[in-house]
Amino acid sequence: MDELRVRRGGRDGPPLLLLHGLGATGDVWRGWDPLLAQRWPGRWAAPDLPRHGGSPGLPGYGFEDLAEAVAPLLEPAGRTVVLGHSLGGVVALALAAA
């Protein structure tokens, strides 16, 4: 699969993954940029889920497929805080279950 379009920010520290809802893009979190800069002690990523915005589609479109697509954005050797809205919340649960 081609890479997801991902907005990133922050600095070294705990990672935060922001997952949008159905029909939206990672840009829905854009209004949070000032708040994250003031209050989040680490880096963050807000991808466009597959088939949304600037991200390519997948052969399958189940919750597990979406979770697998964003899994490379997780911290491999530590914890990642995942915040999801609507569809993004279900994808977050699928990540936790994997």
Jmol script that loads the backbone (N, CA, C; Angstrom):
load data "model"
ATOM      1  N   MET A   1       0.833  -1.189   0.000  1.00  0.00           N
ATOM      2  CA  MET A   1       0.000   0.000   0.000  1.00  0.00           C
ATOM      3  C   MET A   1       0.869   1.240   0.000  1.00  0.00           C
ATOM      4  N   ASP A   2       0.422   2.283  -0.688  1.00  0.00           N
ATOM      5  CA  ASP A   2       1.109   3.565  -0.650  1.00  0.00           C
ATOM      6  C   ASP A   2       0.982   4.148   0.746  1.00  0.00           C
ATOM      7  N   GLU A   3       1.814   5.120   1.022  1.00  0.00           N
ATOM      8  CA  GLU A   3       1.804   5.721   2.347  1.00  0.00           C
ATOM      9  C   GLU A   3       0.575   6.586   2.569  1.00  0.00           C
ATOM     10  N   LEU A   4       0.177   6.656   3.824  1.00  0.00           N
ATOM     11  CA  LEU A   4      -0.919   7.532   4.219  1.00  0.00           C
ATOM     12  C   LEU A   4      -0.441   8.978   4.236  1.00  0.00           C
ATOM     13  N   ARG A   5      -1.341   9.892   3.966  1.00  0.00           N
ATOM     14  CA  ARG A   5      -1.053  11.312   4.176  1.00  0.00           C
ATOM     15  C   ARG A   5      -1.156  11.549   5.678  1.00  0.00           C
ATOM     16  N   VAL A   6      -0.122  12.136   6.261  1.00  0.00           N
ATOM     17  CA  VAL A   6      -0.076  12.337   7.709  1.00  0.00           C
ATOM     18  C   VAL A   6       0.386  13.746   8.023  1.00  0.00           C
ATOM     19  N   ARG A   7      -0.380  14.463   8.839  1.00  0.00           N
ATOM     20  CA  ARG A   7       0.069  15.737   9.422  1.00  0.00           C
ATOM     21  C   ARG A   7       0.771  15.396  10.726  1.00  0.00           C
ATOM     22  N   ARG A   8       1.891  16.049  10.977  1.00  0.00           N
ATOM     23  CA  ARG A   8       2.665  15.762  12.183  1.00  0.00           C
ATOM     24  C   ARG A   8       3.050  17.064  12.867  1.00  0.00           C
ATOM     25  N   GLY A   9       3.302  16.950  14.153  1.00  0.00           N
ATOM     26  CA  GLY A   9       3.757  18.112  14.901  1.00  0.00           C
ATOM     27  C   GLY A   9       4.332  17.676  16.231  1.00  0.00           C
ATOM     28  N   GLY A  10       4.664  18.664  17.025  1.00  0.00           N
ATOM     29  CA  GLY A  10       5.201  18.400  18.348  1.00  0.00           C
ATOM     30  C   GLY A  10       6.687  18.166  18.333  1.00  0.00           C
ATOM     31  N   ARG A  11       7.128  17.641  19.459  1.00  0.00           N
ATOM     32  CA  ARG A  11       8.564  17.415  19.650  1.00  0.00           C
ATOM     33  C   ARG A  11       8.754  16.054  20.310  1.00  0.00           C
ATOM     34  N   ASP A  12       9.980  15.739  20.645  1.00  0.00           N
ATOM     35  CA  ASP A  12      10.248  14.454  21.301  1.00  0.00           C
ATOM     36  C   ASP A  12       9.397  14.317  22.547  1.00  0.00           C
ATOM     37  N   GLY A  13       8.938  13.125  22.780  1.00  0.00           N
ATOM     38  CA  GLY A  13       8.108  12.856  23.947  1.00  0.00           C
ATOM     39  C   GLY A  13       7.042  11.851  23.580  1.00  0.00           C
ATOM     40  N   PRO A  14       6.054  11.675  24.440  1.00  0.00           N
ATOM     41  CA  PRO A  14       5.042  10.649  24.190  1.00  0.00           C
ATOM     42  C   PRO A  14       4.254  10.928  22.913  1.00  0.00           C
ATOM     43  N   PRO A  15       4.036   9.894  22.102  1.00  0.00           N
ATOM     44  CA  PRO A  15       3.315  10.086  20.840  1.00  0.00           C
ATOM     45  C   PRO A  15       1.796  10.053  21.038  1.00  0.00           C
ATOM     46  N   LEU A  16       1.110  10.848  20.240  1.00  0.00           N
ATOM     47  CA  LEU A  16      -0.349  10.920  20.215  1.00  0.00           C
ATOM     48  C   LEU A  16      -0.795  10.696  18.780  1.00  0.00           C
ATOM     49  N   LEU A  17      -1.709   9.765  18.575  1.00  0.00           N
ATOM     50  CA  LEU A  17      -2.247   9.462  17.255  1.00  0.00           C
ATOM     51  C   LEU A  17      -3.701   9.909  17.237  1.00  0.00           C
ATOM     52  N   LEU A  18      -4.039  10.823  16.342  1.00  0.00           N
ATOM     53  CA  LEU A  18      -5.379  11.397  16.226  1.00  0.00           C
ATOM     54  C   LEU A  18      -6.068  10.802  15.005  1.00  0.00           C
ATOM     55  N   LEU A  19      -7.179  10.092  15.225  1.00  0.00           N
ATOM     56  CA  LEU A  19      -7.890   9.409  14.139  1.00  0.00           C
ATOM     57  C   LEU A  19      -9.261  10.043  13.920  1.00  0.00           C
ATOM     58  N   HIS A  20      -9.521  10.482  12.717  1.00  0.00           N
ATOM     59  CA  HIS A  20     -10.763  11.169  12.364  1.00  0.00           C
ATOM     60  C   HIS A  20     -11.917  10.206  12.126  1.00  0.00           C
ATOM     61  N   GLY A  21     -13.098  10.766  11.954  1.00  0.00           N
ATOM     62  CA  GLY A  21     -14.300   9.985  11.682  1.00  0.00           C
ATOM     63  C   GLY A  21     -14.536   9.759  10.196  1.00  0.00           C
ATOM     64  N   LEU A  22     -15.580   9.001   9.903  1.00  0.00           N
ATOM     65  CA  LEU A  22     -15.953   8.650   8.534  1.00  0.00           C
ATOM     66  C   LEU A  22     -16.208   9.895   7.697  1.00  0.00           C
ATOM     67  N   GLY A  23     -15.615   9.923   6.510  1.00  0.00           N
ATOM     68  CA  GLY A  23     -15.826  11.019   5.573  1.00  0.00           C
ATOM     69  C   GLY A  23     -14.998  12.259   5.851  1.00  0.00           C
ATOM     70  N   ALA A  24     -14.200  12.247   6.894  1.00  0.00           N
ATOM     71  CA  ALA A  24     -13.374  13.406   7.240  1.00  0.00           C
ATOM     72  C   ALA A  24     -11.924  13.124   6.836  1.00  0.00           C
ATOM     73  N   THR A  25     -11.029  13.965   7.288  1.00  0.00           N
ATOM     74  CA  THR A  25      -9.588  13.789   7.078  1.00  0.00           C
ATOM     75  C   THR A  25      -8.872  14.151   8.373  1.00  0.00           C
ATOM     76  N   GLY A  26      -7.582  13.937   8.390  1.00  0.00           N
ATOM     77  CA  GLY A  26      -6.779  14.338   9.544  1.00  0.00           C
ATOM     78  C   GLY A  26      -6.815  15.830   9.797  1.00  0.00           C
ATOM     79  N   ASP A  27      -7.258  16.594   8.813  1.00  0.00           N
ATOM     80  CA  ASP A  27      -7.333  18.049   8.983  1.00  0.00           C
ATOM     81  C   ASP A  27      -8.397  18.472   9.990  1.00  0.00           C
ATOM     82  N   VAL A  28      -9.325  17.579  10.361  1.00  0.00           N
ATOM     83  CA  VAL A  28     -10.330  17.963  11.361  1.00  0.00           C
ATOM     84  C   VAL A  28      -9.670  18.314  12.688  1.00  0.00           C
ATOM     85  N   TRP A  29      -8.458  17.837  12.906  1.00  0.00           N
ATOM     86  CA  TRP A  29      -7.742  18.131  14.145  1.00  0.00           C
ATOM     87  C   TRP A  29      -6.928  19.417  14.054  1.00  0.00           C
ATOM     88  N   ARG A  30      -6.937  20.081  12.898  1.00  0.00           N
ATOM     89  CA  ARG A  30      -6.101  21.273  12.689  1.00  0.00           C
ATOM     90  C   ARG A  30      -6.348  22.347  13.760  1.00  0.00           C
ATOM     91  N   GLY A  31      -7.592  22.520  14.176  1.00  0.00           N
ATOM     92  CA  GLY A  31      -7.897  23.510  15.207  1.00  0.00           C
ATOM     93  C   GLY A  31      -7.257  23.207  16.550  1.00  0.00           C
ATOM     94  N   TRP A  32      -6.798  21.974  16.716  1.00  0.00           N
ATOM     95  CA  TRP A  32      -6.137  21.588  17.960  1.00  0.00           C
ATOM     96  C   TRP A  32      -4.653  21.958  17.986  1.00  0.00           C
ATOM     97  N   ASP A  33      -4.105  22.398  16.868  1.00  0.00           N
ATOM     98  CA  ASP A  33      -2.668  22.683  16.802  1.00  0.00           C
ATOM     99  C   ASP A  33      -2.181  23.574  17.951  1.00  0.00           C
ATOM    100  N   PRO A  34      -2.838  24.726  18.226  1.00  0.00           N
ATOM    101  CA  PRO A  34      -2.361  25.575  19.332  1.00  0.00           C
ATOM    102  C   PRO A  34      -2.467  24.878  20.691  1.00  0.00           C
ATOM    103  N   LEU A  35      -3.557  24.153  20.921  1.00  0.00           N
ATOM    104  CA  LEU A  35      -3.733  23.439  22.182  1.00  0.00           C
ATOM    105  C   LEU A  35      -2.667  22.367  22.358  1.00  0.00           C
ATOM    106  N   LEU A  36      -2.400  21.609  21.294  1.00  0.00           N
ATOM    107  CA  LEU A  36      -1.366  20.578  21.366  1.00  0.00           C
ATOM    108  C   LEU A  36       0.003  21.192  21.625  1.00  0.00           C
ATOM    109  N   ALA A  37       0.275  22.321  20.991  1.00  0.00           N
ATOM    110  CA  ALA A  37       1.569  22.986  21.199  1.00  0.00           C
ATOM    111  C   ALA A  37       1.739  23.417  22.655  1.00  0.00           C
ATOM    112  N   GLN A  38       0.646  23.832  23.292  1.00  0.00           N
ATOM    113  CA  GLN A  38       0.717  24.283  24.687  1.00  0.00           C
ATOM    114  C   GLN A  38       0.669  23.138  25.693  1.00  0.00           C
ATOM    115  N   ARG A  39      -0.127  22.108  25.391  1.00  0.00           N
ATOM    116  CA  ARG A  39      -0.441  21.120  26.423  1.00  0.00           C
ATOM    117  C   ARG A  39       0.082  19.713  26.191  1.00  0.00           C
ATOM    118  N   TRP A  40       0.373  19.326  24.946  1.00  0.00           N
ATOM    119  CA  TRP A  40       0.832  17.955  24.721  1.00  0.00           C
ATOM    120  C   TRP A  40       2.344  17.927  24.814  1.00  0.00           C
ATOM    121  N   PRO A  41       2.905  17.078  25.693  1.00  0.00           N
ATOM    122  CA  PRO A  41       4.347  17.095  25.920  1.00  0.00           C
ATOM    123  C   PRO A  41       5.177  16.344  24.892  1.00  0.00           C
ATOM    124  N   GLY A  42       4.572  15.901  23.826  1.00  0.00           N
ATOM    125  CA  GLY A  42       5.324  15.120  22.851  1.00  0.00           C
ATOM    126  C   GLY A  42       4.939  15.416  21.428  1.00  0.00           C
ATOM    127  N   ARG A  43       5.120  14.429  20.587  1.00  0.00           N
ATOM    128  CA  ARG A  43       4.810  14.586  19.164  1.00  0.00           C
ATOM    129  C   ARG A  43       3.428  13.995  18.891  1.00  0.00           C
ATOM    130  N   TRP A  44       2.864  14.363  17.749  1.00  0.00           N
ATOM    131  CA  TRP A  44       1.547  13.865  17.377  1.00  0.00           C
ATOM    132  C   TRP A  44       1.486  13.636  15.873  1.00  0.00           C
ATOM    133  N   ALA A  45       0.532  12.779  15.486  1.00  0.00           N
ATOM    134  CA  ALA A  45       0.313  12.483  14.068  1.00  0.00           C
ATOM    135  C   ALA A  45      -1.192  12.401  13.830  1.00  0.00           C
ATOM    136  N   ALA A  46      -1.637  12.992  12.727  1.00  0.00           N
ATOM    137  CA  ALA A  46      -3.057  12.982  12.348  1.00  0.00           C
ATOM    138  C   ALA A  46      -3.148  12.516  10.889  1.00  0.00           C
ATOM    139  N   PRO A  47      -3.283  11.208  10.670  1.00  0.00           N
ATOM    140  CA  PRO A  47      -3.334  10.694   9.295  1.00  0.00           C
ATOM    141  C   PRO A  47      -4.717  10.861   8.668  1.00  0.00           C
ATOM    142  N   ASP A  48      -4.746  10.843   7.345  1.00  0.00           N
ATOM    143  CA  ASP A  48      -5.989  10.606   6.619  1.00  0.00           C
ATOM    144  C   ASP A  48      -6.117   9.086   6.559  1.00  0.00           C
ATOM    145  N   LEU A  49      -7.205   8.545   7.089  1.00  0.00           N
ATOM    146  CA  LEU A  49      -7.408   7.103   7.007  1.00  0.00           C
ATOM    147  C   LEU A  49      -7.499   6.683   5.537  1.00  0.00           C
ATOM    148  N   PRO A  50      -7.223   5.430   5.216  1.00  0.00           N
ATOM    149  CA  PRO A  50      -7.338   4.972   3.828  1.00  0.00           C
ATOM    150  C   PRO A  50      -8.699   5.329   3.227  1.00  0.00           C
ATOM    151  N   ARG A  51      -8.662   5.720   1.943  1.00  0.00           N
ATOM    152  CA  ARG A  51      -9.837   6.168   1.180  1.00  0.00           C
ATOM    153  C   ARG A  51     -10.413   7.491   1.678  1.00  0.00           C
ATOM    154  N   HIS A  52      -9.630   8.247   2.403  1.00  0.00           N
ATOM    155  CA  HIS A  52     -10.044   9.560   2.883  1.00  0.00           C
ATOM    156  C   HIS A  52      -8.948  10.554   2.508  1.00  0.00           C
ATOM    157  N   GLY A  53      -9.357  11.746   2.115  1.00  0.00           N
ATOM    158  CA  GLY A  53      -8.393  12.808   1.835  1.00  0.00           C
ATOM    159  C   GLY A  53      -7.309  12.385   0.880  1.00  0.00           C
ATOM    160  N   GLY A  54      -6.062  12.551   1.307  1.00  0.00           N
ATOM    161  CA  GLY A  54      -4.919  12.256   0.450  1.00  0.00           C
ATOM    162  C   GLY A  54      -4.353  10.864   0.602  1.00  0.00           C
ATOM    163  N   SER A  55      -5.072   9.968   1.264  1.00  0.00           N
ATOM    164  CA  SER A  55      -4.569   8.601   1.443  1.00  0.00           C
ATOM    165  C   SER A  55      -5.223   7.646   0.456  1.00  0.00           C
ATOM    166  N   PRO A  56      -4.437   6.707  -0.078  1.00  0.00           N
ATOM    167  CA  PRO A  56      -4.991   5.740  -1.025  1.00  0.00           C
ATOM    168  C   PRO A  56      -5.918   4.745  -0.329  1.00  0.00           C
ATOM    169  N   GLY A  57      -6.684   4.034  -1.119  1.00  0.00           N
ATOM    170  CA  GLY A  57      -7.576   3.007  -0.595  1.00  0.00           C
ATOM    171  C   GLY A  57      -6.847   1.720  -0.281  1.00  0.00           C
ATOM    172  N   LEU A  58      -7.598   0.782   0.239  1.00  0.00           N
ATOM    173  CA  LEU A  58      -7.091  -0.551   0.560  1.00  0.00           C
ATOM    174  C   LEU A  58      -7.919  -1.579  -0.192  1.00  0.00           C
ATOM    175  N   PRO A  59      -7.400  -2.787  -0.381  1.00  0.00           N
ATOM    176  CA  PRO A  59      -8.222  -3.844  -0.990  1.00  0.00           C
ATOM    177  C   PRO A  59      -9.450  -4.162  -0.139  1.00  0.00           C
ATOM    178  N   GLY A  60      -9.288  -4.146   1.195  1.00  0.00           N
ATOM    179  CA  GLY A  60     -10.397  -4.362   2.117  1.00  0.00           C
ATOM    180  C   GLY A  60     -10.669  -3.089   2.880  1.00  0.00           C
ATOM    181  N   TYR A  61     -11.859  -2.972   3.464  1.00  0.00           N
ATOM    182  CA  TYR A  61     -12.181  -1.740   4.180  1.00  0.00           C
ATOM    183  C   TYR A  61     -12.830  -2.054   5.523  1.00  0.00           C
ATOM    184  N   GLY A  62     -12.330  -3.071   6.225  1.00  0.00           N
ATOM    185  CA  GLY A  62     -12.818  -3.397   7.554  1.00  0.00           C
ATOM    186  C   GLY A  62     -12.041  -2.634   8.609  1.00  0.00           C
ATOM    187  N   PHE A  63     -12.538  -2.676   9.828  1.00  0.00           N
ATOM    188  CA  PHE A  63     -11.875  -1.973  10.923  1.00  0.00           C
ATOM    189  C   PHE A  63     -10.449  -2.483  11.128  1.00  0.00           C
ATOM    190  N   GLU A  64     -10.276  -3.789  11.009  1.00  0.00           N
ATOM    191  CA  GLU A  64      -8.933  -4.356  11.170  1.00  0.00           C
ATOM    192  C   GLU A  64      -8.002  -3.901  10.053  1.00  0.00           C
ATOM    193  N   ASP A  65      -8.531  -3.753   8.829  1.00  0.00           N
ATOM    194  CA  ASP A  65      -7.723  -3.263   7.706  1.00  0.00           C
ATOM    195  C   ASP A  65      -7.242  -1.839   7.975  1.00  0.00           C
ATOM    196  N   LEU A  66      -8.144  -1.008   8.480  1.00  0.00           N
ATOM    197  CA  LEU A  66      -7.784   0.375   8.784  1.00  0.00           C
ATOM    198  C   LEU A  66      -6.769   0.429   9.918  1.00  0.00           C
ATOM    199  N   ALA A  67      -6.967  -0.400  10.936  1.00  0.00           N
ATOM    200  CA  ALA A  67      -6.013  -0.446  12.052  1.00  0.00           C
ATOM    201  C   ALA A  67      -4.634  -0.869  11.570  1.00  0.00           C
ATOM    202  N   GLU A  68      -4.587  -1.858  10.707  1.00  0.00           N
ATOM    203  CA  GLU A  68      -3.305  -2.316  10.168  1.00  0.00           C
ATOM    204  C   GLU A  68      -2.614  -1.212   9.370  1.00  0.00           C
ATOM    205  N   ALA A  69      -3.403  -0.395   8.686  1.00  0.00           N
ATOM    206  CA  ALA A  69      -2.822   0.690   7.879  1.00  0.00           C
ATOM    207  C   ALA A  69      -2.191   1.783   8.742  1.00  0.00           C
ATOM    208  N   VAL A  70      -2.764   2.054   9.919  1.00  0.00           N
ATOM    209  CA  VAL A  70      -2.210   3.109  10.781  1.00  0.00           C
ATOM    210  C   VAL A  70      -1.224   2.563  11.814  1.00  0.00           C
ATOM    211  N   ALA A  71      -1.139   1.259  11.961  1.00  0.00           N
ATOM    212  CA  ALA A  71      -0.246   0.648  12.951  1.00  0.00           C
ATOM    213  C   ALA A  71       1.214   1.104  12.829  1.00  0.00           C
ATOM    214  N   PRO A  72       1.743   1.350  11.622  1.00  0.00           N
ATOM    215  CA  PRO A  72       3.130   1.821  11.551  1.00  0.00           C
ATOM    216  C   PRO A  72       3.359   3.182  12.217  1.00  0.00           C
ATOM    217  N   LEU A  73       2.280   3.910  12.518  1.00  0.00           N
ATOM    218  CA  LEU A  73       2.417   5.205  13.185  1.00  0.00           C
ATOM    219  C   LEU A  73       2.543   5.065  14.698  1.00  0.00           C
ATOM    220  N   LEU A  74       2.342   3.852  15.218  1.00  0.00           N
ATOM    221  CA  LEU A  74       2.464   3.618  16.649  1.00  0.00           C
ATOM    222  C   LEU A  74       3.931   3.529  17.051  1.00  0.00           C
ATOM    223  N   GLU A  75       4.203   3.860  18.300  1.00  0.00           N
ATOM    224  CA  GLU A  75       5.543   3.727  18.852  1.00  0.00           C
ATOM    225  C   GLU A  75       5.850   2.243  19.013  1.00  0.00           C
ATOM    226  N   PRO A  76       6.848   1.714  18.313  1.00  0.00           N
ATOM    227  CA  PRO A  76       7.073   0.271  18.349  1.00  0.00           C
ATOM    228  C   PRO A  76       7.537  -0.250  19.709  1.00  0.00           C
ATOM    229  N   ALA A  77       8.277   0.550  20.457  1.00  0.00           N
ATOM    230  CA  ALA A  77       8.851   0.048  21.703  1.00  0.00           C
ATOM    231  C   ALA A  77       8.262   0.747  22.929  1.00  0.00           C
ATOM    232  N   GLY A  78       7.072   1.279  22.798  1.00  0.00           N
ATOM    233  CA  GLY A  78       6.501   1.983  23.934  1.00  0.00           C
ATOM    234  C   GLY A  78       5.016   2.177  23.771  1.00  0.00           C
ATOM    235  N   ARG A  79       4.510   3.165  24.447  1.00  0.00           N
ATOM    236  CA  ARG A  79       3.089   3.447  24.398  1.00  0.00           C
ATOM    237  C   ARG A  79       2.790   4.599  23.458  1.00  0.00           C
ATOM    238  N   THR A  80       1.650   4.506  22.813  1.00  0.00           N
ATOM    239  CA  THR A  80       1.127   5.595  22.001  1.00  0.00           C
ATOM    240  C   THR A  80      -0.279   5.870  22.510  1.00  0.00           C
ATOM    241  N   VAL A  81      -0.590   7.126  22.763  1.00  0.00           N
ATOM    242  CA  VAL A  81      -1.948   7.507  23.119  1.00  0.00           C
ATOM    243  C   VAL A  81      -2.710   7.658  21.807  1.00  0.00           C
ATOM    244  N   VAL A  82      -3.863   7.011  21.706  1.00  0.00           N
ATOM    245  CA  VAL A  82      -4.664   7.075  20.484  1.00  0.00           C
ATOM    246  C   VAL A  82      -6.000   7.703  20.840  1.00  0.00           C
ATOM    247  N   LEU A  83      -6.356   8.761  20.112  1.00  0.00           N
ATOM    248  CA  LEU A  83      -7.630   9.449  20.287  1.00  0.00           C
ATOM    249  C   LEU A  83      -8.380   9.374  18.971  1.00  0.00           C
ATOM    250  N   GLY A  84      -9.544   8.766  18.986  1.00  0.00           N
ATOM    251  CA  GLY A  84     -10.309   8.621  17.762  1.00  0.00           C
ATOM    252  C   GLY A  84     -11.718   9.140  17.915  1.00  0.00           C
ATOM    253  N   HIS A  85     -12.227   9.729  16.850  1.00  0.00           N
ATOM    254  CA  HIS A  85     -13.599  10.213  16.799  1.00  0.00           C
ATOM    255  C   HIS A  85     -14.396   9.305  15.866  1.00  0.00           C
ATOM    256  N   SER A  86     -15.527   8.786  16.323  1.00  0.00           N
ATOM    257  CA  SER A  86     -16.434   8.003  15.502  1.00  0.00           C
ATOM    258  C   SER A  86     -15.683   6.811  14.878  1.00  0.00           C
ATOM    259  N   LEU A  87     -15.568   6.764  13.556  1.00  0.00           N
ATOM    260  CA  LEU A  87     -14.833   5.675  12.902  1.00  0.00           C
ATOM    261  C   LEU A  87     -13.427   5.560  13.490  1.00  0.00           C
ATOM    262  N   GLY A  88     -12.782   6.682  13.743  1.00  0.00           N
ATOM    263  CA  GLY A  88     -11.438   6.663  14.327  1.00  0.00           C
ATOM    264  C   GLY A  88     -11.410   6.000  15.694  1.00  0.00           C
ATOM    265  N   GLY A  89     -12.493   6.125  16.463  1.00  0.00           N
ATOM    266  CA  GLY A  89     -12.574   5.459  17.751  1.00  0.00           C
ATOM    267  C   GLY A  89     -12.636   3.956  17.605  1.00  0.00           C
ATOM    268  N   VAL A  90     -13.376   3.492  16.598  1.00  0.00           N
ATOM    269  CA  VAL A  90     -13.450   2.048  16.357  1.00  0.00           C
ATOM    270  C   VAL A  90     -12.101   1.535  15.867  1.00  0.00           C
ATOM    271  N   VAL A  91     -11.436   2.303  15.032  1.00  0.00           N
ATOM    272  CA  VAL A  91     -10.097   1.912  14.570  1.00  0.00           C
ATOM    273  C   VAL A  91      -9.148   1.856  15.766  1.00  0.00           C
ATOM    274  N   ALA A  92      -9.264   2.800  16.697  1.00  0.00           N
ATOM    275  CA  ALA A  92      -8.433   2.781  17.907  1.00  0.00           C
ATOM    276  C   ALA A  92      -8.689   1.499  18.707  1.00  0.00           C
ATOM    277  N   LEU A  93      -9.935   1.093  18.829  1.00  0.00           N
ATOM    278  CA  LEU A  93     -10.250  -0.151  19.540  1.00  0.00           C
ATOM    279  C   LEU A  93      -9.668  -1.368  18.810  1.00  0.00           C
ATOM    280  N   ALA A  94      -9.712  -1.349  17.492  1.00  0.00           N
ATOM    281  CA  ALA A  94      -9.128  -2.452  16.716  1.00  0.00           C
ATOM    282  C   ALA A  94      -7.605  -2.493  16.912  1.00  0.00           C
ATOM    283  N   LEU A  95      -6.974  -1.319  17.016  1.00  0.00           N
ATOM    284  CA  LEU A  95      -5.525  -1.276  17.295  1.00  0.00           C
ATOM    285  C   LEU A  95      -5.239  -1.893  18.656  1.00  0.00           C
ATOM    286  N   ALA A  96      -6.047  -1.530  19.649  1.00  0.00           N
ATOM    287  CA  ALA A  96      -5.830  -2.033  21.005  1.00  0.00           C
ATOM    288  C   ALA A  96      -6.039  -3.544  21.068  1.00  0.00           C
ATOM    289  N   ALA A  97      -6.974  -4.048  20.275  1.00  0.00           N
ATOM    290  CA  ALA A  97      -7.261  -5.470  20.283  1.00  0.00           C
ATOM    291  C   ALA A  97      -6.193  -6.293  19.575  1.00  0.00           C
ATOM    292  N   ALA A  98      -5.443  -5.652  18.672  1.00  0.00           N
ATOM    293  CA  ALA A  98      -4.448  -6.388  17.873  1.00  0.00           C
ATOM    294  C   ALA A  98      -3.265  -6.676  18.717  1.00  0.00           C
TER     295      ALA A  98
END
end "model"
wireframe off; spacefill off
backbone 0.3
color backbone group
